[in-house]
Amino acid sequence: MAVLAVFLAGGLARRMGGGDKPLLRLGGRSLLDRAIARIQPQVAAMVLNANGDPARFAAAGLPVVGDPLPDFPGPLAGILAGLRYAAAFHPELSQVVSVPSDTPFLPDDLVARLQAAAPLAVACSNGRTHPVIGLWPVALADDLEAALRAGDRKIDRWTARHGVTEVSFAHAAVDPFFNINTPDDLAAAERLLALYPGLSDR
């Protein structure tokens, strides 16, 4: 439980036509609400990484932090925002778990399994790595910021320098890391909810 969760919502949602993708509704609830419900029991504290006016996310009840670097440098900037927030407001927490805010079916054992693997670990499923779903030591914040300022925005290149471990999550019918990037993805998620009502348990 000694982990801070950062929900990543700092992107521009180009494939969705812009706007705030985390606020899209799935089965009557926002994507962000669904991600929070999955992760909250697994962590000690939570924060949302989003740029612009934070008031539009007020209903989520989370503190909101923007990217610490300008020009939307990508998800690593959101992870850095989470690391800096943990150091400033939760110094008792030495790790941050990052999850996209458009991933509504996250596994209930995500944090425990990442923690069991290594200080730096990312999730994978069905042979595919999900580099933005990971566990990050707060102690790496300065190194990450230096890499970003040097123009290195590739997650797997940075994590490879620090001995990242990939943790595989099996799935039967629904990939727990199914994320919603397009209107077609949102329609597919609605169909999954209809087929598997248990996905709405949280």
Secondary structure, DSSP 4 states (H G I P E B T S, - for coil): --EEEEEE--S--GGGTSS-GGG-EETTEEHHHHHHHHHGGG-SEEEEE--S-GGGGGGG---EE--SSSS---HHHHHHHHHHHHHHH-TT--EEEEEETT-TT--TTHHHHHHHH-SSEEEEETTEEEEEEEEEEGGGHHHHHHHHHTT---HHHHHHTTT-EEEE---SSS-TT----SHHHHHHHHHHHHH-GGGG--
